[in-house]
Structure formats: structure tokens, C-alpha cells
């Protein structure tokens, strides 16, 4: 949200590369994994769920969330981290600032944040619900605080040259769902507290909030 134009362009180029047809299966794998809990709970097949989400214009935010998860996934065996692969193949095309933004996205930690306050088009004050509860000031020059009243944010914060900002747009979740997520997280053992588990919790509650809003609109 406070990235420079060059950094925004770099991340956009990376996202387009990551979403190419030859990478589709790799990006869709976590998307399907995170949505499965919700689909099973509501008796939906994944194709039916994705069709409903796509029709409502809501599949892209979840896919971008899955991409942010892939971007931070550690290298295991022959499965190279997606950001590292991009930098190896195309990093020479990017500026130093652009490469730093991608590396920050790779290294940023996933969490859920409660919005405590803010200044329109300047910053938000948030509290990390899965970590240190000390309030954090996040640079958000393109965001109006009023639009995030009674909302939580699920995503990754990065420190870019001393400025804390979200890398990729976080998912916006009504505040009443935050306690459900923190309770589910607290019930997990230390060994179970992985990015995959947290991603599943986040997407499940994000979809629950959308379903509730749809029911209210009927």
C-alpha cells in the first residue's frame, strides 16, 4: 500500500508471471486446499464454490492470497520458492528496489490484524492477533480509515526501508470473525501452527463472512 510505483510494477510483473498458464496448477493447489474446509462444511464441491466466487468477482482475492502464501513458502527439495525462481529467471530485468520488494514479500510473516485506528490516506494502527499485541503503525497512503472500521486484515506485513506496509492486498474480514480465527489458532498445538493451517483458517472465515453477507442481502 505504500510501495513505490517501481515496486508496484515489479510485484505486478511477478504476479502476472506467477499466474501464467504453466503455473496455474501450482497456484490453484493452495487455493483449493484453503477453500476445502468451507466447501465441505456447506456441502459444496470446489468447482461449484469457485464458480459462485468467480461470478461474484471474489475468486481473485483468494487466489492472490494463495499466491502470497506460495511466495513465502520455503524451498523443499526440488520445489524452488516462487519468488526465488522469478528472481533467478527474470531478476536481471528488475531494479534493486523491485527485487527488495519481492524479497520482502518472500520473507514476510502471515498474520491476522485488528484495525484499531488510523489516519485517512496516511496510516493504520493495527494489532497482531497471532503474535505480539503491541500496536503497529502501517503505512497505507491509498486507504481511507473509515472503510476499514469494524474490519480485520489478514496478510503479510513487510518492513521496506523502515516503512511497515502490507505486501499484496490483505483480505478484509469483519471484526466479529476475528475471535473465531484466534480461537481456532489457539486450539492448535505448536507443531500444528503453520502457515498452511493459518491460511486455511483465514480463507474459511473470509468465505463465511461473504456467505453471511449474501444471506443478509436476500
C-alpha positions in Angstrom: 0.0 0.0 0.0 3.0 2.3 0.4 5.2 0.7 -2.3 6.8 3.0 -4.8 5.5 2.8 -8.4 8.6 0.9 -9.4 8.0 -1.7 -6.6 4.3 -1.9 -7.5 5.2 -2.6 -11.2 7.7 -5.3 -10.1 5.1 -7.1 -8.0 2.5 -6.8 -10.8 5.0 -8.3 -13.2 5.8 -11.1 -10.8 2.1 -11.8 -10.2 1.4 -12.0 -13.9 4.3 -14.3 -14.4 3.2 -16.5 -11.4 -0.4 -16.7 -12.8 0.7 -17.8 -16.3 -1.0 -21.0 -17.6 2.1 -23.1 -16.9 1.9 -22.1 -13.3 -1.9 -22.4 -12.9 -1.8 -25.8 -11.1 0.9 -24.6 -8.7 -1.2 -21.5 -7.7 -4.5 -23.3 -7.6 -3.2 -26.1 -5.3 -3.2 -23.9 -2.2 -6.3 -22.1 -3.3 -8.2 -25.4 -3.4 -6.6 -26.5 -0.1 -7.7 -23.4 1.8 -11.2 -23.4 0.4 -11.8 -27.1 1.0 -12.8 -26.8 4.7 -15.5 -24.2 3.8 -16.8 -26.2 0.8 -17.1 -29.4 2.8 -18.9 -27.6 5.7 -21.5 -26.1 3.2 -21.9 -29.3 1.1 -20.3 -27.7 -2.0 -17.9 -29.1 -4.5 -14.9 -27.0 -5.1 -15.8 -26.3 -8.8 -19.3 -25.1 -7.7 -17.8 -22.9 -5.0 -15.2 -21.4 -7.3 -17.9 -20.8 -10.0 -20.0 -18.9 -7.4 -17.0 -16.9 -6.3 -15.9 -16.1 -9.8 -19.4 -15.0 -10.7 -19.4 -12.6 -7.7 -15.9 -11.4 -8.6 -14.5 -12.8 -5.4 -12.2 -15.6 -6.6 -9.3 -13.2 -7.4 -8.7 -12.1 -3.8 -8.5 -15.7 -2.6 -6.2 -16.6 -5.5 -3.9 -13.6 -4.7 -3.9 -14.7 -1.0 -2.8 -18.2 -2.1 -0.1 -16.5 -4.3 1.2 -14.6 -1.3 1.4 -18.0 0.6 3.3 -19.6 -2.3 5.6 -16.6 -2.4 6.6 -17.2 1.2 6.8 -20.9 1.0 10.2 -22.3 1.9 12.2 -24.3 -0.6 11.9 -28.1 -0.2 14.0 -30.4 -2.3 13.3 -29.6 -6.0 10.4 -27.3 -5.2 12.0 -23.9 -5.5 10.4 -20.9 -3.8 8.4 -19.0 -6.4 10.0 -15.6 -5.7 13.4 -17.1 -5.9 12.6 -18.8 -9.2 11.3 -15.5 -10.6 14.4 -13.6 -9.4 16.6 -16.3 -10.9 14.9 -16.2 -14.3 13.9 -12.5 -14.6 15.5 -10.7 -11.7 18.0 -9.0 -14.0 15.1 -7.1 -15.5 14.1 -5.5 -12.2 15.5 -2.6 -10.2 17.2 -3.1 -6.9 14.1 -1.6 -5.2 11.8 -4.0 -7.1 13.9 -7.0 -6.1 13.9 -5.9 -2.5 10.1 -5.7 -2.5 9.9 -9.3 -3.8 12.3 -10.5 -1.2 10.3 -8.7 1.5 7.2 -10.5 0.3 9.0 -13.8 0.4 10.2 -13.2 4.0 7.1 -11.5 5.5 5.1 -13.4 8.2 1.4 -14.2 7.7 -0.9 -13.0 10.4 -4.3 -11.5 11.2 -4.6 -7.9 12.3 -7.3 -6.0 14.1 -7.6 -2.4 12.9 -7.5 -0.1 16.0 -7.4 3.3 14.4 -6.0 5.3 11.5 -5.5 8.5 9.5 -7.1 8.7 6.1 -4.6 8.2 3.3 -1.7 8.0 5.7 -1.6 5.1 8.0 -3.5 2.4 10.1 -2.8 1.3 13.6 -3.2 -2.4 13.9 -2.7 -5.2 16.5 -1.2 -8.5 15.5 -3.7 -11.1 16.9 -1.3 -14.1 16.2 1.8 -12.5 17.7 2.9 -9.5 19.7 -0.2 -7.5 20.6 1.7 -4.2 20.6 0.0 -1.7 18.2 1.8 -1.3 14.9 1.6 1.7 12.6 1.2 0.6 9.0 1.7 3.0 6.1 -1.4 3.0 3.9 -1.4 6.1 1.7 -4.2 4.8 -0.6 -6.6 3.7 2.1 -9.4 5.6 3.9 -9.7 4.5 7.5 -13.5 4.8 7.5 -13.6 2.0 5.0 -11.9 -0.4 7.5 -13.9 0.4 10.6 -15.0 -2.9 12.3 -12.7 -4.9 10.0 -9.7 -7.1 10.4 -7.0 -7.6 7.8 -5.3 -11.0 7.0 -2.0 -10.8 5.2 1.7 -10.1 5.4 3.5 -7.0 6.7 6.9 -6.2 5.5 9.5 -3.6 6.5 10.7 -1.7 3.5 13.5 0.7 4.4 11.9 1.4 7.8 8.4 1.7 6.5 6.0 -1.1 7.5 3.4 -1.9 4.8 1.3 -4.8 3.6 2.8 -6.8 0.7 0.0 -7.7 -1.7 -3.5 -6.6 -0.7 -4.7 -8.3 2.5 -8.1 -10.0 2.9 -10.6 -7.8 4.7 -12.7 -9.7 7.3 -15.4 -8.3 9.6 -14.2 -7.9 13.1 -16.7 -10.4 14.6 -14.9 -13.2 12.8 -11.5 -12.4 14.3 -12.2 -14.2 17.6 -13.2 -17.3 15.7 -9.8 -17.3 13.9 -7.8 -16.6 17.1 -9.7 -19.3 19.0 -9.1 -21.8 16.2 -5.4 -20.9 16.2 -5.1 -21.1 20.0 -6.5 -24.7 19.9 -3.7 -25.9 17.7 -0.5 -27.3 19.1 2.8 -25.5 18.5 3.7 -28.1 15.8 0.3 -27.5 14.0 0.7 -23.7 13.9 1.9 -23.5 10.3 1.2 -21.0 7.5 -0.9 -23.7 5.8 -3.1 -24.1 8.9 -3.4 -20.3 9.4 -4.2 -19.9 5.7 -7.0 -22.4 5.9 -8.5 -20.7 9.0 -8.3 -17.3 7.3 -9.9 -18.3 4.0 -12.6 -20.3 5.7 -13.7 -17.4 7.9 -13.3 -15.0 4.9 -15.7 -17.1 3.0 -18.0 -17.5 6.0 -18.3 -13.7 6.2 -19.1 -13.5 2.5 -21.8 -16.1 2.8 -23.3 -14.3 5.8 -23.4 -11.0 3.8 -25.0 -12.8 0.9 -27.7 -14.2 3.2 -28.4 -10.8 4.6 -28.8 -9.4 1.1 -31.5 -12.0 0.2 
